[in-house]
Structures are given as structure tokens and as C-alpha cells.
Amino acid sequence: MSEPPLSLVKVLEDPRSRREKRVVLTARGGQFIAAMADQGKAFFSPIITEMTAKDANEGLRFLRKMTALLERSLHNNRRTPRRHTA
């Protein structure tokens, strides 16, 4: 994604660590993300207008719970040493 023809991100050296890299959006990458968000809104808008406030709140509650569980899982996996098998 950092190479043409996409060039959506730039890979930079992390000033705090020579082993790590920083990935940042280019202007083109930002435009791509904005366009995706606009397309998502256009796709979901007709569906969302058919939902009640209760439906929307229940959906948000579900998504927040799933996000919290996924973040906890990812956090726990980072702290667990990985075993390499040959």
C-alpha cells in the first residue's frame, strides 16, 4: 500500500526505535479513507432510517461489547509469549 500505484501510506523510521516503523496515511490515503466512509454512509443510510432508536441502541451496545472483547483478547495475546514450532 506504500508503493505505486496505491501510495496510500508512508512507512517512516520510528525515532524511538530503530527496529520499529511508523505507518502514516498519505494525502491520497486520507482521501481514500474519506471516500470509503462516504460510501459506507450512503450504503447504510437507507437501512438505518428503517431502524427504531431502540434497535440502533441495541446494535451499538452489541458493537461496543464486541470491540471491548476483541481489544481485551488482542491485549492478552500480546502479553502471552508465542511458541514457535518448526
C-alpha angles and dihedrals in degrees: 000000000000095000128076134297089038103031091169096143140029122220111217134182112257106237090211096052132028090203097054130071132206120223117205132175119255119220087262090051091052090051090049092052091047091050091050090051091050091049090049091051091048091050097047099036096083090046095048093050087062092056126092120233088251091055091048093049092049090050092050091048090053093048092048091050092048091048092051092048093048092048091049090049092049091047092051092047091054091055095048115087111238120230117222118214124195 
